[in-house]
């Protein structure tokens, strides 16, 4: 959890301010910003299936350390990128080790959890992501407003990632986790085919958060005149995430995964709609709390549902599958959100988010819930 907290702290130190960095440093337009930032997610997406395969087929500790080392080193690349092209290359390539690392770290976390408390444990493990989201954006924006120095933020991200690498080096796994997987190479080695519909469903929810999280700062500054509210938004979102994990722990212990997922997606739908329907402080900050509550129920439920459809030697693949789906959605959201905002404005872009979320909710209740119940594996 500490290493995962470091991973996402390094990530969130940069994420909310990168659109401003690209605009102020290189004069990038909205659609160019969307194109540059989507490269990170697309590369993470491409690495996910292979990382799941490697985590399931090779010593997990070794895979974890290689991925974390590469993830940390790439932060130095931002310091060296002096042109928009170089920055685009570094940012795009950085998505690879990030995608692999999130799979490796979460799979090792599952390995060290007792099976009787795995559903609940995964929910609490996710708190480390939420705490990072609560702290890092606010801290990053505070540093930026005080110094207007993006280089300092790149150094801070590098140091935090290096700390996480040191922490993960102390993790001890039993020798039995080294798997000799002799199955023939097939699509199931890289993507859990049994869970394909859940993956498709998750794309819709990833799209929504991709648009909102990446264009929140510019929207707040240019449309609503809120210059210092992004950090507060992320903090409120994280409070919602944390509260939902604590409140939903009992349901996860009882295996009520579909209940948690249903509750989460409906709360999120209200949050995304409130954000754009009420362009004021109440809608802006109230949506943060609701979206946090919704995603906090949704994410561990979907992750546990996907893992419940996998055998024990497919945990890495199951993890990579749900993350692939989220990445596809995030990437589409960042790319298409920038294009829609450039040509039709931010209001249209965020109304599109609310509509896409509604489609995801309908798909879940119409098909995905029964799809899971029919295919889960009793272990």
N, C-alpha and C positions, 0 to 999 in steps of 0.2 A: 504493500500500500504506500509506503514512503517513497519507493522508487517510482511508482506510478504517479504519485503526487508531483514528484520532481519533473517527470516526463511532461505532464500536462501543464505544469506551471511554466516551464520553458516554452511550451507551445502557445499558451494564452498570453504570455508577456508580449508576444508579437502580433497575434492574430487580429485583435480589434484595431490596431494602429497601422497595419500594413497598407490598407487603402489610402490613408492620409499620407503615409510615407511615399508611396508611389506617385500620388498626386502632387505633393509639395516638392519632392526631390527631382522627379523625372517629368513632371507635367502630364502624367498619364490621364486619359479620359476614362469615363465610367466603364465603357465596354472593354477597353484595354486592361483596366484593373481586373475586371472579371476574368478575362482571358489569362492574365498572368497568374492570378491566385488559384484558378481552377486547375492549373498544371500540377500543383502540389497534391490535390485530392485525386486527380486522375492517375498519377504515378503511384500513390498509395494503393489505389484500387488495383493496379496492375501487379503490384507486389503481394497483395493479400493472399491470393490462391497459392502462390509458391511458398509463402511463409508458413501457411497452414500445413503444406506438405512437408517442409523441412522440420517444423516443430514436431510433427508426428513420426518422422522417420530418422531423426538424428538426435544426439544428446541435447536435451532442451536447455540445459544451463549454457552450453557452448553457443547454441543459436541465440540465446538471450543476450549474452555478452557481446557477440559480434554485432548484433543489431543495435544495441545501446551505444556501443563505441562509435559506429557510423553516424547514428542520430546526433550525438554530441558534437562530432567533428564538423558537421555541416553548418553549425551556427557560426563557425569562423568564416565560412564562405560569404556570409552576408556582409561581413566587415570588409572583405576584399572586392566585392562587386561594385564597381564604380560606374557602370552603365546599366540602362534598363535591360538590355539583352543579357548581360552577365547575371544580373539579379534574377531574371526569368529562368535562366539555366540552373542556377543554384537552388532557387525555390522549387522548381519542378523536380529536380533530382532528390531534394531533401524528403519529398513525399515517400520515396522508396523505403528507407530505413524506419521512418515513422510508421508506415503501414505494417512492416514486419515486426517492429518492436511491440506495438499494441497487441498483436496476436500472441507473440511469445510471452509477454509479461502476464497477460490474463490467463493463458493456458497453464503457466507455472503456478499461478494463484489457485486455479482449480485443482491442480495436483496436490497442493499442500492442505487443501480443505478436507475435513472429514465428509464422507459422502452423505451422512445423515443431515448435514447442515449446509450442503452445497448451494441450494437455492438461496437461502438467507445470506450465506457468505458472499456470494457473487453480488448481491445487493449492497452489502456493506463495503465490499471492495470498491464498488463504483463511487462511494463517498469521496475517495481520494481524487477522482476526476472533478467532482462537484466542489470540493474545497479549493482545488486549484482554480476553478472557474470563478469562485467567489473572491479569491485574493489577488490572483495575477493581473486580470484586466484593470482593476482599480489601482493597484500598485503601479502598473505600467503607465496608465494615464496620469497618475500623480507625478511620476518621474518626468514624463514628457512635458507636462504643463510647467514644471519647475525648471527644467533644463533645456527643453526643445532639442534634445540630443538623442537621436535614434541610435547612434553608435553605442552609447551607454547601455541601451536596452539589449542590443545584440550581445554585448559582453555579459550582461546579467543572465541572459538565456543560456549562453555557453557555460557559465559557471554552475547554474542550477542543474543543467543536464549532466555535467560531469559529476556532480554530487550524487545524482540518481544512479549513475553508472557504478560508482564506488559502493553504494548501498546494495545494489543488485549483485555485486560480486560476492557478498556474504551469504547469499541464499544457498541453502543445502537441500539437494534433492536425493531421494533414495535411488540406488542404482537401477531399480526396476523401471524407472522412467525412461531409460535408454531403450528405445524400441527398434527392433529389426523388422521392418515392415516389408514383406516380400511379395505383397500383392502386385499384380500387373498394373502398369501405369494406365489410369483411366480418368475420366472427368471427375469421378467421385473422390479421387485423391486430392483434388484442388477445390472442389465446390460440392457441398453436401446436397446432392440432387433431391434427397428426400424432403428437404426443407425449402425447395425453390419458391413456393408461393409466399411463405413468410418473408423470404428475402425480397421478393417483388413488393410486398406490402411495406416493408421498411424503407424502400426507395422513396416513397411518397413523404414519409416523415423526415427523412434526411434532407430532402429537397427544401422543405419548409425552414428547417433550422439553418441550412446553408445560406439561403437568401438573407434571413434575419440577422444572423450573427456577423456576417461579413459586410453588410451595408448599414448596420445599425448606427455606427459612428457618423457616417456621412449624412444619413437621413436625419439624425438628431441635430446635426450642426447646420445643414443647409435648408432643411424643410421646417423643423420645429424650433430652431434657434436654441437648442440645448447643447451647450459646448462641453459641459463636464458631467453629463448624465450617463455616459456609456458604462463607466465603471460601476455606478450605482445600479444600472440595469442588470449587469452581469452578477452583481452581488445578490440582488433580489432573486434572480433566476436560480442562483446556487442555493439560496436559503430554501426556496421551493423544492429544489432537488433533494436537499438534505432532509427536509421534513417528510417528503414522500418516501424516501428510503426507510426512515425510522418508522413511519406510520404503516408502510406496506410490508415491513419485515414479518409480521405475523402471518399475513396472507401467503407470503413466499414459503414460510416454514410449513404451512399447511398444503402447499402445492397448488394454490389457487392462482395459477399463472394467467389463465384467460380472464379472470376477474380483474387482476391488476392491469393487464393490457387494455381491457375495455375502459376501465376508469381513467387510465392515463391519457388515452387518445381523445376522449371526450373533453377532458379538462384542457388539453392542449388546443383543441379546436376552438374552444371559447377564448383562450388566451390569444391566439393568432388573429381571431376576428376582432377582439377588443383593441388590439394594437393599431389596426388600420381604421376601424370604425370610429374610434374616439381619439383623434389626433391632439391630445392634450396630456398633461402630466399624469392624470389618473389612468388613461388608457396606456400610456407609455410604460409607467412603472407597474401598474396592475397586471399588464400582460406578462411582465417578467416573472412575477411570482406564479402565475397560472401556468405558463409554459414550463417553468421549472418543476412544478408539482406534476404536470402531465408527463414530461419526459422521465422524471424520476420513477414513476410507476411503469411507464412503457418499456424503457430500456432493459432493466433486469428481467422483466417478464418475457420479452422477445428473445433475449439471450438464453435464458433458461429453457424456453420452448425449443429453440434450435438445438441446444445441447441434449435435451431429452429425446431428440430424434436421431442422435448419434451414438455409436458404441464408444467404449472408453478410449480406444486407440484412434478415434476420429475427433477428439476434442479440439485439437488445433484447427482442423478443417471446419468444424462447426463454428468456432470463434471467428475464423477468417471469413466465413460465408456471411455472417450477420454484419460484420464490419465492412465487407465488400458492398453489401446492399446499402448501408448507411453512406459509404463513400460515393457510390453512384449517385445517390440522391443529393448529397452535399455538392458534388462536382457539377451536376446539372443545375442545381440551385444557384451556385456562384456564377456559372457561365451565363445561363439564361436570365438570371436576375439582373446582371449587369446590362445585358442587351435590352431587356424590357425597360429598365430604368432609363437608359440612354435615349430610347425612341419614344417612350410613352410616359415616363415619369415614375417616381418612386411609389406613388399611390397605386398605380396599376400593378406594379411589381408585387406589392404587399397584399393586394386583393387576390392576386394570382396565388400567393402562398396560402391564403385562407381556403380558396377553392381546391387546391391540390390536397390540403389536409383533409378536407371533407371527402374527397374521392378515396383517400386512404382508409378513412373510418368506414365508409360504405363497403369497401372491398373486404375489410376484416370481418364485419358482421355478416356479410353475405356468403363468404367462403373460407377465409383464412382460419377462423376459429375452429370450425369443424375439420378442416384440413389437418390441423395439428392434433386434434383429439383422435383422429383416425390413424395417425402415423407415429405417435410417440412410442418409444421403446421402454419397457419396464426393465430397470437394471437393479 
